[in-house]
């Protein structure tokens, strides 16, 4: 299990390293992440082997304090950030008090100590050799309050030192304590000189008092820590802003009355009353009312979103106009806002791989610095310099060294970067995701819902022979409104959008490939080329031209005459092309994977500029494609909708779930994009790049500062250049290093998305369908003249499925003189209408080449289509040889996601011994098998499971 702790007492990265080491030493600990910036710790442990009390004790023994984070306020709504905010506020207030006390006493202390050296006037009772002891005593008295208010450094520093885990506080404590004790020693020697009348001894130590150094070290470190704390507080603003979005109270309807209650008391199913200007407290759906909602706090979208009945509402968003009654669906930590806060909190609590180097250095940094300080002091004394000089060198080395800068370099940038991403609807789930995102060189995009909108819509309308648009749509709308097919839904939605009035219809029928009904006194048919038996070459070419663009053309017939074509397609997102161009410009190889056919895939890819396509793939194949690219040495981002792309998202180096909306808990993804925009993939990469650059800058300056500062403080350049540092300057430099690292991280707050595509652009690009009118040269109800046409009925054996019948139909249609071919799979019958001559041998040879057998061929007259079908069916029955009785089994199958799944099941079951026919219904998850003789349930089950699906039930 995973538990979060608040840790107090840490002052630098050496502290966090010590806490981490102490907890890791416990039995049953899987992982520990200590965050110095947030003063927090996340522990993943086995509760059967250790508990939170043991973890708290381990931290306490290491010299710090840890308590399990409380989950107050909204039962997790705020992801436990409120207590941390209170701790930070209290810490900042205490530090401000310490700072002012330190400044009030340090300023006069510095004046008294430095005035004689720079020629400034000083009080007479503090001037001259005769008053040297009084001067020293005054400096000591002014130092005491500074030491007292900053005693925390001594307490933590020496405790850590004696625990053999020295930290930054240890360096400050040793340095300032050494200065104080040396000052006391000098004061003692001056008193001895005065009592002995030895003015030379008094003069010698009067200029070597280090009380001012001790006080200024503590004051300057406190100044640095104060500004650092203020800057750190600003880095957590992203989460703080999110927390402020949740109102404390809301109005709910109970017992027919509107009652104001605490947000914590709201339960799923209750009705919440919302008015203009109010924040939505929890997640729900609109039961009554209309209006608009500002969702910028969750998605970053600046324009309000229109809401009506059944629209989803998210907690933390603002009602800008209207009045709603909302039914609550999610409360507390289940709301979208709580999930977002949780993701940001987890991201800022994790460590990027780049931080490991700083962690390793921090673990040995302080002991190394103490050793260097001792070595430097001893070396200068051995070289013949005074021990006062050697002490100054040692103290300077101690106080200039800064493990804080190293410890803050990574978490500050991660905190600001993650928060900035959350503001823009880009949620990084870990620091590792931020680091990995900038290293990718290949992007794999799922087509549906990622490159395209994922929702069919009307794109083109072709009108024939002067047909008016409104009249056509009115009749189509009346029929399609009664169908639940996705294409029908798309057409109905379009008609409603362009404000076509809905007329009544009767005699509604829906068969494979078409729907029909009567509107007024006219028969209306809508369907594909094959279902409506279209033979006119102009109409066929118009339809095929649309199909080649990846669209689905639907023919509209009124009273038997073709009046138009309505094309439906999954439209490409308006921002897809510019996003893909940006990816390619960045040197990334862009792939598109889809379960659609090759024609549709190529049509979409050509429009957005994708060169690499994988079409006709199953959901499981996407993961294999990602793995193949990784095998070629590529680092891969997989972008999908998080539904059937989970295996590929998990396999990729970085998985991005796009258009998550309110469903942000997508486990397989590393990054969750709240908006349904491909441009945010580019923005996420750009933000990760900016964050990693900031981390590298911070680490460079942290290491560079110490590499240069420590040798200068140790006096390495003193013999040649005369360079050395007083402890006061060293303390100021140490303070500024931490402040500069945090300030540099704060520059990320100015980051802006590279690609911006707002709702206005989206609306502008999603206009009405393209409409064109075409004059037909020739059109008849059946589109075929039977005056000089001949008809033959061919009885064929061996056709098992729609693919077989389609193959036969295409093969026979290519024969010379053939005008039309109709194949009936059920009756195993092909009806051929042709001009001129067509021999039986030619027909037989063609069918046999396709792998089927011709049972009988019979010439028929050229009657109307209905008569042909009737007579050929009768003929089929007469000449059909008697066959054994077929048995039927119904198999309920789980796991089929798309037409490719159902096709794979159909093919697999068709190969079983004795199986004559298989029909698979994807919607009902049902396969119907017709077979001869014996077919065991176990055989069926084994076959289905080998295909990667599971059998729920088998019925005779």
N, C-alpha and C positions, 0 to 999 in steps of 0.2 A: 504494500500500500504506500501511497504518497502522502506526506504531511508537510505543512508549511509552518515555519517558526519565525518569530521576531527575535533578532539577536541584538543585544546591546553591549557596549564596551569596545567595539572594534574601531580602530582609528586608521588602519592602513591595510595594504594587501597582505602583510605578514600576519596580521590578526586573522584575516579570513582564511589564509592558508593553514594557520594553527587550528582554527575551529574545524575546518574540513578534515584535517588529519586526525583530530581527536575523535570525531564522529565515525570516520571510516574504520577506526580501530575496533569498533564494536562488532559483535557477532550479528550476522543477518542483515548487514547494510549492503544494499545493491548499488546505490548511487547517492552522492551528496553534492549539492550546488549551493555555495555560499555567495551571496551578492552583497558586496561592500557598500555599493551605492544605496541600496534599499534597506540595508541592515536586516537582511532576511536570509533564510536558509530553507531549501527544499530537500527533504530526505525521502528516498525510496527504500523501504525496508520490509523485512518479513516480520509481521506482528507476532508470529509464533516463537520467534527467537529473541526479539528485543521490543521495547516499547518506548513511548514518548518520554517517560520519566527517566529511563536510562540515557536517552539522547540528551535531555536537559542536564542531567548530572555530568555527562561527559564534557559538555560545553562549560559548565560551571568549574569543573576541575581544571580546564584549560585557561581559566581566568576571565571568563565572560559569562553572560547570562542569556538563556534562551527560554522562550515560552511559546506554546502552541498558539498559532494565530486564531483569534476568535472569529466566528462567522455571524456577526450581528447584522443588524440592518437589512431586512428583506431576505433573510434566510439565504444568504449567499449572493444576493443581487450585486453587491459591490466587490465580491471576491476578496474580502478582508482587507481592503485598502484603507478604510477609515481609521482603524487603530494606528496604522503606520503613519497616516497623515498627522494624527494627534501627537505621536512621538516626535515627528520631525518639527512640528510647530513648537513643542515644548523645548526641544533641543536648541532650536534657533533662538528662542527667547532667553534661555539660560546663557547661551554663548554671547548674546548681545550684552547682557549684564556683565559678564566676565570681561568683555572687550572694553566697555566704558570704564570699569574700575581699573583695568590694566593701563589704559591710556591716561587716565587722570593722574595716576601715580608715576608712570614711566616718563611722561613729558618733563615734569620738574626734575626728576632723577637725572635724565639725560642732560638737562641744562646745567645742573650743578656739576656733573662729571665732566662735561665738555667745555664749559665756559672758560676756565683758565687756559685751555689748550688753544682756543680760537680767539682769545682776547676780548671776550664778552664780560661785562661787569657782573659781579656776584656780590651777595650780602657780605658785609665786613666780618660777621661772626663765622663765616665759612671760608674766608680768604687768609692767605699766608700760612707759613709753616707752623706757626703757633696754634692755628685753628684746624690743622690737617686732620687731627683725630675727630674733631666735631664734624667736619665735612664727611669723613668716612662713616661715622655713626649715623649721620642724617641719611646718607645714601642707603645704608643698611635698613633703616626704619622705613624708607620709601619702597624698598624692595619687598619687604614682608607682605604687604597686602596683595602685591602682584603674584607672589608665590602662593599665597593662601587661596586666592580665587581660581588659580590654575593648578591647584594641588592634584586635580584629576590626572594630569600628565605624570606626576610622580607616583600616584597610586597605581595606575594601570602599567606605567612603564617599568617600575621596579618589580611589581608582581609578575609581569611577563618575563622579566629578566631572570628572576629567581626560579621561575617555572621552566627555564631553559627554552623559552620561546620569545626572544626579544622582538620588539616591533618598533614602529616609528616613535611611539610615546617613550620607549626605552632610550632612544637616541636623544630626544629632547630632555628627558629627565636626567640622564647622565651629564649632558652638556651643561644644562643650567645649574644642576646641583654642584658640578665641579667649579663653576664660576662663583656660586654663592660661598662654597667652602674656602675657595682661594681668597675671596674677599674678606671672609672672617679671619683667615690666617693673616692677611695683610693688615687688617685692623688691629689684631693682637700684637703684631710686630711693631706697629706704629706706637701703640701704648707703651710697649717695652722701651722703644727709643725715646719717647717723651720722658718716661720715668728715669731713664739713665742719662738724659740730656744729650742723646745721640741724634743730632739733627740730620745727619747724613742718612741714617737708617730710616728716619721718618720720611725724608724726601724720596728715598728709593721706593718705598711702598705706597706713598701717596699717589704716584702715577701708575700704579699697577693694581688698582682696585677693579674688580670685575663684577661689582653689583649691578652696574648699568647693563653689562652684557647679559647677565642672568635675567634681568627684568625684560630687556628688549627681546631676547630670544623667545620668552613666553608670550610677550605682547604681540610680536610679529607673527608667530605661529598661530595665535588666536585670531589675529586679523585675517590670515590666510584661511583658517578653518571656517571663519564666519562667512566669508565670501564664497567659499567652496560649498558650505551648507545651503546658502541662498541659491547658488547655481544648481546644486543637486535637486533642490525643491522645484526649480523650474523644469528640470528634465522629467519630473513625474507629472507635469501638468496635463499630459494627454489623458492619463487615467483619471486624474482629478476632474477634468472637464466632463468625462463620460459619467462619472459618479453624480455630478451636479444635474444631469439630465433627468434623473428620477425624482418626481415630486414626492413630497412626504405624505400627502393625502389625496384622495380621489372621491368622486361622488358615485355611489352605486345605488341601484334600485333594489329595495328589500321591502317586502310586504306592501307593494304598491306605492312606496314613498322613496324620495331621493334623500339618501343619508350620506354625509361626509364621514369617511373612515380612513384609518391609516392604510397605506399601501400594503403593509405586511398582512393585513387582515383580508385582503381580496383573495378569492378562491376561484379556480376554473369553473366556468359555467355561469358565473354571475354577470349581470348587465351593468356596464359602466357608462355614465353619462359624460359626453365630451362636448365642449363648446369652443368657439374660436378663441385662440390665444392660450389654450391649455396644453400642457405636456401630457402625452399618453402614458399612463403609469405602468402598464403591463402589455403583453401581446394578446391579440384577439382578432375577431373579424367583425365587419360592419353588419349589424342586423337591420338597422334603419337609419336613413339619412344619407346625404351626399355632401361633398365638400372637397377640400384639398389639404394635403399634409406635407410639411417640410421634413424630408427624411435625410437632410444633409448630415445630421449628426451620426447617422449609421452608414450611409452610402457615399457621402461626399457630394451628392447631386444637389446643385444649387437651386434648381427649379422645383416648385411644389408638385406633388403627384396627385392626380384626381382620384378620389375614392367614392365607391358606391356600394350597394348591397353585396355582401360576400367578399369584399376586398379585404386583404390582410392588413392589419395595423400592428406596428411595433412599438414597444415601450421605449420612452425617451425621445420620440419624435413629437413634432409640434403641429397642432391643428391651426392652420393659417386662415381657413375660411370654412364655414359650415357648422353643422350640428349632427353628432352621431350618437347612436346607441350601439355600444360595442359589447359583444359576448366574449368573455375572457377565455383564452385557450391555454396560456402559459403564464406562470407567476414565478417570482423568486429567481433562483439560479437557472431556471429553464428558459428564461426569456432570451431573445436575440441579443439585447444589450449586455446581459450578464455573461453570455457566452463570448461576446467580443472582449469584454473586460478580462475574462478568464484567459483568453488567448494572448492578449497583450501582456498580462501579468506573467504568464508562463514563458513568453518569449523573452521578457526582460529579466526573468529569473534564471534563464539558461545561459550557458557559456558557449561562445563561438570557439572553434578549434584554434583560431589565431591567439586566443587569450591564454592558451596553455603555456606558451613560452614565458609570458609575464608571470604566471603562477609559479612556474619552476624557479624563476629568478627571485621572486619575492620570498620564497621559502628559505633561501640561503643569504638573502641580501643583507639583513640587519646584522647577523653574526659576522659577516665578512666586513662590514663597515666598522664595527667595533674593533675588530682585529686590525684593520688598516689604521684606525685612529691611534691605537696603542703603538703600532709599529712606527708610524710617522713621528709621534712624540719622542719615543726612545731614540729614533735615528737622529733627530735634531739635537737631542742632549748629548749623544755620542760624538756628534760633529762639533761639540764645544759651545753650542748656543745655550742661553739661560733656560732654566726649567720653566720660567714664566712664558717664554716664547714657545717652548715645546708644548706647554699646556694650552696656549691659545690655538696652536695648530691642531691639537687633538680635539678640542671643543669645536672648532670650525668644521673639521671633517665629520664629526657626529651630527651637527645640526644642518649641514648643507645637504646631506644624503636624504633622498626622498623616495621611499617605497610607495608613498601615496599616489604619486603620479603614475607609477606602473599599474597599481591596482585599479585606478579610475579610468585608465586609457580606453579599455574595451567596454565596460558596462555603461558608461555615460553615453557613448555613441549608440550602443544597442538600444538603450532606453529612449533616446530622442528619435532615432530612426524608426523604431517600432511604433512609437506614439504618432509620429508624422504619417506613417503608413495607415494607422487606424483612422486618422482624420480623413484620409482619402479613400477609405473603404478597402484598403490593402492590409490583410491581417497575416503577419508572419507568426507561425506557431512556435518557432524556436530561433535562437541566435544562429544555429548551424544553417538554417534555411536562408538566412540573410547572407552568410558567407558563401554558401554553395551556389546561390543564384547568379553571382557575378562571374562564375567560372564556366557556364554552359556554352556549348558550341553547336548544339542541335536542339530544335524545338519540334515536338510531335503534337499536332493539333487534331482533336476529334472534330469531325465536320459538323454534325448536328448539334446545335445549341452552343457551339464554340465559334466556328467560322460563320455559320448561318444562325438565323434567329431560333430555329428549333420548333417553329410553328408555321404550318402551311398557310399561304395567303394567295389571293388572286393577283396575278402579275400582268396578264394580257387578256384582251377580249377581241376576237375577230368577228365582224358582222358581215353576213353575206346578203347580196342582192337588195340593199337598201333597208335592211332590218334596223329598227331603231333600238338604241341601247336600253332605255328605260323599259320598253315593252318586253325585250328579251329577258332582262334581269327580273322583272316582275313575275314572269311565268316560271323562270328557273327557281327563284326564291320560294314560290308557293310549293314546289315539289321538293326541293332540297331541304327545306326546313323540317321535313318529316323524317329525314334520315339522320343517323348518328355517326355515319362514316366521317373520318377526319377531313376528307376532301369536301364533303357536303357541308360540314361545319365551317370550313374556310370560306366557301361560297356564300353561305348564309350570313356569316359575320361581315363579309365585304358588302353585301346588299344592305344590311342594317346600317353600316358605316356611311354609305353614300345615300342613305335615307330613302330607300326603295320601300314602298308600302307592301305589307305582307297580305297577299290574297289567299283565299281558301282553295283547296284542291281536294280531289277525290280519286278513288281507284288507284291509290298509291301502291306501287310494286317495286321491290328491290331484288335484283338478281345479280349474279356475278358480273361485275363490270359496268352495270348501268342501273338507273332508277327511272321510273315513269309515273305519270299521273295525269289526271284531267283537270285543266284549269279553264273554267267557263265551259265552252263547248269544244275546246281544243286539246288534243292529246300531246303531251310534252314528254320527250325522252332525252335523257342526259347520260352519256356514257363514253367509253373509249371506242376507237376505230373498229376493233374486232366485234365488240358487243353490239354495235349498231350497224354492222355490215356495210361500212362506207366503201364505195368503189370509185367515187369521183376523184380523179387524179389531183385536181387543184386542192380539194379539201384535204386529201391525204398528205400532199406535200406541205400544206400549211401546218398540219398537225405534227408531221415528222420534223419540220423545221423547229417548232417549239420544243419537241422532245429532245432534239440534239442540244438544246440549251439547258438541259437538265430539268425541264418543266413537264408537268403532266397535262396533256391536252384532253379536254372533255368536249365531245361533240353535242350540240343542242339541236334536236329535231322537233319541229312543230307540225303536226298533221302529216308526218312522213317526209317533210322537206327540211333539209339542213339549213338552219338559220344562223348558226354561229359556232364559235369555238371559245371556250373559257379555259385558260391555262392557269394551273395552280402549281406553286413551287414553294419550297422552304427558302425564303429570301436571304441573301447574304447580308450580314450586319454591315451597316454603313461605315463602320470604323475598321473592318477587317483588313481591307487593302492597305491602308496607311500603316496599320500595326505590323503586317507581314513585311512591308517594304522596310520598315525600321529594323525588324529582326535581321533581314538579309543584309542591310547596310552595316549592321553590327558584326557581320561575318558569320552569322548562324545559318545552319542548314535547316530549312523548314520543310517538315513532312505533314501531310494530311492523311488521316486514316478514317475509313468509313465503311459501313456495312452496305452502302448503296452500290448500285451497278457502276460500271466503268464509265459509261456515257455521262451520267449525272456527276460523278466525281470529277471527270476531266472538265466538264462545263464550269463547275464551281471553281476548280483550281486555276483555270485559265483567266477567270475574272479577277482573282485576288493575287495572282502572280506566284502561285506555289508550283514548284518544279517536280517535287517528289510526292507520288500518290500511291496509296495502298487501298484498293477498293474491294468490296465484297468480303470484308473480314468479320469474323465473329468477335464478341467482346474479349474472349480469351486470347485471340490472336494479337490484340493491341499490346499486351504485355510482352509477347514474343518479339514484336517489332522493336519495342524499347530495348529489350535485352540484346537483340541483334546489333543495334546501333552502339550500345555500350561495349559489345564485343569488338567493335571496330575502333574502340578507343575514344568514343565521343562521350561527352558529359551531357545528359539529356534532361530537358524540361518536358514534362507531359502535361498538356492542358486539356481538361475535360469537364463534364458537368457533374462529376462526382457520383453518378448513379451506376451506370454499367462500366465505368472506366476505372473502378477501384483497383483492380490488379495492376493496371498500367501505371496509375498514379503512385502506388506503393513501390513499384519497381524502379521508377525514374529517380534520377539524382535529386530532382526537385519536382514534386507533384503540385500542380496548381488547379484548384477547383474554382471554376468561373461561374459567375452569376448565382452565387449561393443564396442571395436575398436574405431571408430570415433564418435559413437553415445553415448555420455556421458550424455546426458540430460535424464536420466531415473528417473522419479519422484518417483516411488514406492520404489526404493532401498535406503538404508542408506549408502552402500558402493558400489562403482563402480570399477570393475577390468578391466583395459584396455586390459590385455592379456587373451587369452582363455585357462587359466590354473587353474586347481583345486588346485594346490599347493599354489597359491596366496591366497586362502581362509585361509589356515593354516598360511601363512606369515602375513596376515592382523590381524589374532587373536594374533599372536606372537608380532607384532608391537604394538597393542593396550595394550597388557600385559606389554610390556617394558615401554610404555608411562605412563600407570597408576602407575607402580612401581616408576617411576621417579617423578610423581606428589606427591605420598605418601611420598617419601623421602624429597622432597622440603617442603611439609607442616609440616612434622615432625621437620625438622631443623628450620623452621621459628617459629613454636610454642615453640620448645625446647629452642631456642636462647632467646626468650623473657621471657619464664618462669624462666630461670636461670639468664639471664642478668639483668633484672629489680630488683630482690631481692638483687643481689650483689651490683648494683649501689646504691640502697636505704640504704646500710650499714647494712643489716640484719645479716651478718656474722662478722661485725666489732667488737662487744663486745667480741666474743669468739675467732675468728681467726685473727682479725685485718685486714680483707679484706675490701677494698674499691676501688673505681675507680675514677681516675681524669676525668674531662670532656673530655680531649683529648683522653684518652684510650677508653672512652665510644663512642666517635664520630668515632674512627677508627673501633671499633667493629661493630657499626651500618652500616658503609659503607661496611665492608667485608661480612656482612650477606646477603645483596642484591646481591653482586657480586657472592657469593658462590652459591646462589639459581639459578641464571642465568647460571653460569658455569656448574652446575650439569645438567641442562636441555640440555646444548650443548653436553653433552656426548652422547645423542641420535643420534647425527650426525654420530656416528660410528656404528649405527645399520646396520646389514646385514640380508638379508632374510635367514630363517632357511632352507627352501627347495628351491634349485635352479635347474631349469630344462630348459635348453636352446634349441635353434633351432637345434643345432647339435645332441643333444640327441633325439629330436623329429624326425629328419630326419632318424637317425639310427634305430629308432624303427618302422618306417613306411616303411618297405621294400615291395617287390613285393608279389603278392598273392602266397600262397602255392600251388604247382602243384604236382599231383600224377597220376600215370597210373594204370588202373585196367583192367584185362583180364576177359571178361564176359564168363560165361559157356554156355549160350544160349541166343540168341537175334534174334528176327524177327521183321519185320516192324510193325506188330500189336501186337506182344508179346503174342498172344493167338492162340493156335491151335484149329481150328474149326472142325477137322476131327471127333471127337466124342463128340462135344459140342452141347448142345441144347439151344434154345433161346425162351424166353417168353416176350411178351409185356403186361405191366400192366398199365391200365388207372386208375389214382388216383385222387380223389377229396379232396380239402381242403388245398393243398399246396399254401401258400400265398407269400413266399419269398425264398431267397437263403438258409436261415437257415432251412426251411422246407424241401427243396429238398436235402440238405446235410444230414439231419437227416434220411430221407427215404433211401438215398444211403448207408449210414453207416449201417443202420439196416438190409437191404437186403443183403449187402456184407458179413454179418456174418453167413448167412445161409449155411448149409453143401453143398459142391460141387460148390458153386458159384465162378466163375472165375472173372467176371466183372459185374458192374452195372452202367448204364448210365441213369441219370434222367434229363428229359427236363421239366423245370418249365413252360415254355410258353405253351407247349402242354399237361401238366399234365400227362406225360408219363414216365414210367420206363422200360428200356430194360435190361433183365437179361440173361447173358450167363453162363451156368452151365454144369457140368458133372454129370452123374448118374441120379438120380430121384429127383424131387422137385415138391411137390404137390401144387395145387392151394390153398388149405386150409392153408397150411403153410405160403404161401406168404400173403394171406388175413389176417391171424391172426397177422403176424408181422407188417403189415401196420396199422391195427386197433389199435394195442398196442401203436403205435406212435401217435395216435390221428387223423388218416386220414381214408378215405373211399375208398375201391376198387370198381370201376365201372365195370370193365371187365378185364379178363385175357385171353390171346390168345397165343397158341403155334405157333411158327414160325420155318421155316427151319433155317439152319445155313449159311446164305449168308454172303457176305462181309458187313463190317460195314455200308457203304453208303446205300446198299440195305435194310439192317435192318431198318435204320432210315426212309427211304422212305416208306417202307411197313407199319411200325408201325404207322407212322404219318397218312397214308391213313386209316389204321384201326381205329385209334383214331377218325378220322372225321366221319367214318361210324357209330361207336357205340356211339358217343357222343350225349347225349340228348340235345335238343334245350334249350338254356339259354337266358334270357332276354338280351337286348342290354346294353352294359356298356357305361357309360359316362366318360369323362376324364376332369380333371382339372390340370392346371400347377400352382404351388405355388413357388414364389421366396422368399427364406428365408434368413435372415441376422443373423450372429452370430455363424454359424457352423464353427468350427475350425479344426476338425479331424474326423476320421472314427467313433469314438464313438458318436460324435454329430449326424452324419448322421444316425447311427444305432438307436439312441434314437428317432429321428424324425420319422424314418420309422416305428418303433414299435408303437409309440404313434398314428400316423395316421391310422395304420392298424386296430386299435381297434375301429375306428368309425363305426357306423351302416351302413351297405350296401357296405363298402369298400371291393373290391375284391383283389386289388393289389396296392402296393406302391413302386415306385422306386425313390431313392434319389441320386442325382448327387452332390457330395461334391464340385467338381471343379466349376460347374456352379451355385452352391447354389440353386438347383432346385429340387422340389419334384413333381412327376407325380402320380396322384391318378386316379384309375379306379374304378367306383362304380355303384351300381344299384340305381334306384329310385332317391331320393332327398338328397343332401348334401349341406348345406348352407355355404357360405363364412365365416360367423361369427363363425360357429362351428369349421371350420378349423383353423381360426385365434386364437380362444380361446385355442385350443389344443396345437398349436405351442408355444404360449406365456407362457402357463403353464410349458412347457419344458424348458423355459429360453431363447427362441429365439424370433425373431420378423418377421412378415410377411410384405414383401415390396409390393407384387403384386400377384393377383390371376386371372388366365385367364381360360375360358372354352376351 
